[in-house]
């Protein structure tokens, strides 16, 4: 069956809670522009009891950066207010509509026919170039009827279904929750927010304290159109958290279907780690989406991205080591020690543990410890 990649865009994705500050939990969420307010000095330390540590999330689109940002807000602040939760509602509904649209396209390409009661609405959905929340708030019954159609159910239960990357990672979760989402009184949950896919445009920041140290974590968009904004965030950094999706080794960019996503991530990482202006910055590489990678590697050969890979087919550990070493090899400075750890951005306990390690390293860096110029992979 062919690839059923949807081409619609969502209009409600810029409405994220980053536009609303929340007090409590030892910190404050902000959306200050990079460089605004008090300027940092030296290696990212500014005035204060123990100084400010500035961390920047980088990586290609759909790598999981924004999910990590959400988890950090949950871990170190009071999370999301009721108003914040409501701001995610349009984007979540749009995610579900796009998922149904993708399944309709897959059914069509596979020659599956919808039931008569769903044909007209299915055809309408396939012609929608842009999914906008307000266009579907009165169509929940039609959407749910479409979801229950045998042709759509067959595609949803097909392990080889080819949905677009934006939809694929969280599809099983939304399959279980579509009936709850497609209701007039739907209230998003924290897990809904973590599973939702919202394209990051512009810059969003949170500020929090750990052990008396003030941390500022900044997230910027990873799509090609957003990367010109990265350089404006490079000033006075303590650490860069570069996120790579392990599971993307056999997928291509939405912006350019001929470009492999893992290859694109390696190109980006090489440019960042080799930037002379960042020689003092701790480089932290998150090898993310380990859970999806573990399942995919069983059925999709790593040679699709790395023809030179000669390890056993379907071996998770061998494939992971190969990918990890490909990224490590992009660091040409022999004085930089590199550590490795995989992450699952949707698992709050995993991210909490990973960020504890980050905290220890970057605090030592920012306060002039022995490992001041340490580059490592987390």
C-alpha positions in Angstrom: 0.0 0.0 0.0 1.2 3.5 -0.8 2.1 6.1 1.7 -0.9 7.9 3.0 0.7 11.2 4.0 -1.8 14.0 4.6 -1.1 17.4 3.3 -3.4 19.5 5.5 -2.2 22.1 7.9 -3.6 23.1 11.3 -4.5 26.7 12.1 -5.0 26.3 15.8 -1.5 25.1 16.7 0.0 28.4 17.9 -2.4 28.6 20.8 -0.1 27.1 23.5 -0.1 27.9 27.2 3.4 29.4 26.8 1.6 32.7 26.4 0.4 32.6 30.0 2.7 32.9 33.0 2.0 30.5 35.9 3.3 31.1 39.4 4.4 28.4 41.8 6.4 25.2 41.9 9.6 27.2 42.6 9.6 29.1 39.3 7.7 31.2 36.8 6.8 30.4 33.2 7.6 33.2 30.8 7.8 34.1 27.2 10.5 36.6 27.2 12.3 37.2 23.9 15.8 35.9 23.7 18.2 38.6 25.0 15.5 40.5 26.7 15.8 41.4 30.4 19.0 41.0 32.3 21.8 40.0 30.0 23.8 36.9 30.8 27.6 37.0 31.1 30.4 34.6 30.4 29.2 31.0 30.3 25.5 31.7 30.9 25.8 32.9 34.6 24.1 36.1 35.6 23.6 37.9 38.9 21.5 36.1 41.6 22.0 33.8 44.5 23.6 31.1 42.3 23.1 32.5 38.8 21.0 31.7 35.8 21.5 28.6 33.6 20.2 29.0 30.1 19.3 25.9 28.1 18.2 25.8 24.6 16.1 23.0 23.0 17.2 22.3 19.4 16.4 19.6 16.8 14.5 18.9 13.7 10.7 19.1 13.5 8.8 16.3 15.2 11.8 15.2 17.2 10.0 15.6 20.5 11.5 19.0 21.7 8.1 20.6 22.6 7.0 17.4 24.5 10.1 17.7 26.6 9.3 21.4 27.2 5.8 20.5 28.3 7.2 17.8 30.7 9.6 20.3 32.2 6.7 22.7 32.9 4.9 19.8 34.6 7.9 18.7 36.6 9.3 22.0 37.8 6.3 24.4 37.8 2.7 23.8 38.7 2.0 22.4 35.3 -1.0 23.7 33.3 -4.0 25.7 34.6 -7.5 25.0 33.6 -7.2 27.9 31.1 -4.0 26.4 29.8 -5.7 23.1 29.2 -8.5 24.8 27.2 -5.9 26.5 25.0 -4.8 23.0 23.8 -8.4 21.9 22.9 -8.5 23.3 19.3 -5.1 21.7 18.5 -6.1 18.3 19.9 -9.4 18.2 18.0 -7.4 19.2 14.9 -5.0 16.3 15.5 -7.9 13.9 15.7 -9.5 15.3 12.5 -6.2 15.1 10.7 -5.8 11.5 11.9 -9.3 10.6 10.4 -8.4 12.4 7.2 -5.2 10.3 7.0 -7.1 7.1 7.5 -9.6 8.1 4.8 -6.7 8.6 2.4 -5.2 5.3 3.3 -8.6 3.6 2.8 -9.0 5.2 -0.6 -5.5 4.2 -1.7 -6.1 0.7 -0.6 -9.3 0.5 -2.6 -11.5 0.3 0.6 -15.0 1.7 0.2 -16.7 3.6 3.0 -20.3 2.8 4.0 -22.9 4.9 2.1 -23.7 6.9 5.3 -20.1 8.1 5.5 -19.1 8.5 1.8 -20.2 12.2 1.5 -18.4 13.3 4.6 -15.3 11.2 3.9 -15.1 12.9 0.4 -15.5 16.3 2.1 -12.7 15.5 4.5 -10.3 14.4 1.8 -10.8 17.7 -0.1 -10.0 19.9 3.0 -6.6 21.4 2.5 -6.5 23.0 5.9 -8.0 21.6 9.1 -9.4 24.4 11.2 -11.0 23.7 14.6 -14.0 26.0 14.1 -14.9 24.2 10.9 -15.5 20.9 12.7 -17.1 21.8 16.1 -20.5 21.0 14.6 -19.4 17.9 12.9 -18.6 15.6 15.8 -21.3 13.1 15.0 -20.1 12.7 11.4 -16.5 12.4 12.5 -17.3 9.7 15.0 -19.5 7.8 12.5 -16.6 7.9 10.1 -14.3 6.5 12.8 -16.7 3.6 13.3 -16.8 2.8 9.6 -15.3 -0.7 8.9 -13.0 0.6 6.2 -11.5 3.1 8.6 -11.2 0.6 11.4 -9.4 -1.8 9.1 -6.8 0.9 8.3 -6.5 1.9 11.9 -5.7 -1.8 12.9 -3.2 -2.3 10.0 0.3 -2.3 11.6 1.7 -1.3 8.2 -0.5 1.8 7.7 1.5 4.7 6.4 0.3 7.8 8.1 2.1 11.1 8.1 4.8 11.5 10.8 2.8 14.1 12.6 0.0 11.6 13.1 1.9 8.3 13.4 3.6 8.6 16.8 0.4 9.3 18.8 -2.2 7.5 16.6 -2.7 4.5 19.0 -3.4 6.9 21.8 -6.0 8.9 19.9 -7.7 5.7 18.6 -8.5 4.9 22.2 -9.7 8.4 23.0 -11.5 9.6 19.9 -15.0 9.1 21.4 -14.0 11.2 24.4 -12.4 14.0 22.3 -15.3 14.3 19.8 -17.9 15.6 22.3 -19.2 19.1 23.0 -18.0 19.1 26.6 -14.5 17.6 26.0 -11.9 18.8 28.5 -8.3 18.0 27.7 -6.3 16.0 30.2 -2.6 16.4 30.9 -1.9 13.2 29.0 -3.8 14.6 26.0 -1.5 17.6 26.0 1.6 15.5 26.2 0.4 13.3 23.3 -0.8 16.3 21.2 1.3 17.5 18.3 1.6 21.3 18.0 4.1 22.9 15.7 6.3 25.3 17.5 6.5 28.7 15.9 8.6 31.5 17.4 10.1 31.0 20.8 8.6 29.8 24.1 10.4 29.8 27.5 9.9 28.6 31.0 12.0 29.7 34.1 12.3 27.5 37.2 14.6 26.9 40.1 16.4 23.8 41.2 18.6 23.8 44.3 18.8 27.6 44.3 19.8 27.7 40.6 17.6 29.6 38.2 17.1 27.7 34.9 15.7 29.2 31.7 14.6 26.6 29.1 13.9 27.9 25.6 12.1 25.9 22.9 12.3 27.1 19.2 10.7 25.5 16.1 12.6 22.8 14.4 11.1 23.0 10.9 13.4 24.5 8.2 11.3 27.7 8.1 11.9 28.2 11.9 15.7 27.6 12.0 16.7 31.1 11.1 15.5 32.0 14.6 18.0 29.7 16.2 21.0 32.0 16.1 19.2 34.7 18.0 19.0 32.3 20.9 22.7 31.3 21.0 23.9 34.2 23.1 25.0 33.5 26.7 24.0 29.8 26.7 25.0 27.3 29.3 23.8 24.2 27.4 22.1 23.1 24.2 19.7 20.1 24.4 19.7 18.7 20.9 16.8 16.2 20.4 17.0 13.4 17.8 14.1 11.0 17.1 15.6 7.5 16.9 12.5 6.2 15.2 12.8 8.6 12.2 15.6 6.6 10.4 13.2 5.4 7.7 11.2 8.6 7.3 11.5 11.7 5.2 10.9 15.4 5.8 7.5 16.9 5.3 9.2 19.9 3.7 11.3 17.7 1.3 10.2 14.2 0.7 13.6 13.2 -0.8 15.5 14.0 2.4 15.8 11.4 5.2 14.9 12.7 8.6 17.9 11.1 10.4 20.3 12.4 7.8 18.8 15.9 8.3 19.2 15.6 12.1 22.9 14.6 11.7 23.5 17.5 9.4 21.9 19.9 11.9 23.9 18.4 14.8 27.1 18.6 13.0 26.5 22.3 12.3 25.7 23.0 15.9 28.5 21.0 17.6 31.0 22.5 15.1 29.9 26.1 15.7 32.9 28.1 17.1 30.6 30.5 18.8 29.3 27.5 21.0 32.7 26.1 22.0 32.0 26.8 25.7 28.4 25.4 25.7 27.6 22.0 27.0 26.1 19.9 24.2 23.5 17.5 25.3 22.1 15.0 22.8 18.8 13.4 23.6 18.3 10.2 21.6 14.5 10.3 21.8 11.5 8.1 21.0 13.3 4.9 22.1 9.9 3.2 22.7 8.9 3.7 19.0 12.4 2.8 17.8 12.3 -0.5 19.7 9.1 -1.6 17.9 10.0 -0.2 14.5 13.5 -1.8 14.3 11.9 -5.2 14.4 10.2 -4.7 11.0 12.1 -1.8 9.3 15.8 -2.3 8.3 18.2 0.4 9.5 20.0 0.2 6.1 17.2 2.4 4.7 19.1 5.3 6.3 22.6 3.8 6.8 23.5 1.4 3.9 26.9 0.8 5.6 25.3 -0.7 8.7 26.4 -4.4 8.9 24.9 -5.4 12.2 22.1 -7.9 12.7 18.8 -7.0 11.2 16.1 -6.2 13.8 18.6 -6.0 16.7 17.6 -3.0 18.8 20.9 -2.7 20.8 23.1 -3.0 17.7 21.1 -0.5 15.8 21.0 2.0 18.7 24.8 1.7 19.1 25.3 2.3 15.4 23.1 5.5 15.4 24.7 6.8 18.6 28.2 6.4 17.2 27.2 8.1 13.9 26.3 11.2 15.9 29.3 11.0 18.3 31.6 10.9 15.2 30.3 14.3 14.2 32.1 15.8 17.2 35.6 16.4 15.9 37.1 17.8 19.2 39.0 14.9 20.9 38.9 16.9 24.2 35.1 16.6 24.5 34.0 13.6 26.6 30.6 12.2 25.5 28.0 10.4 27.6 24.9 8.6 26.2 21.4 7.9 27.3 18.1 7.4 25.4 14.9 9.2 26.3 11.1 8.8 25.9 9.7 12.4 25.9 6.2 11.2 26.6 7.3 9.4 29.8 7.5 12.0 32.6 9.6 9.7 34.9 12.1 9.1 32.1 12.5 12.9 31.4 12.7 13.6 35.2 15.6 11.2 35.5 17.3 12.5 32.3 17.0 16.1 33.5 18.4 15.3 36.9 21.6 14.2 35.1 21.5 17.4 32.9 21.1 19.5 36.0 24.2 18.1 37.7 26.4 18.6 34.6 25.3 22.1 33.6 25.4 23.4 37.2 29.0 22.2 37.4 29.7 23.8 34.0 27.9 27.1 34.9 29.6 27.5 38.3 33.1 26.9 36.9 33.5 23.2 37.8 36.3 21.0 36.4 34.0 19.8 33.6 33.3 23.4 32.4 33.8 22.6 28.7 32.3 19.1 28.8 30.3 18.1 25.9 28.2 15.0 26.4 25.4 13.0 25.0 22.5 12.3 27.4 
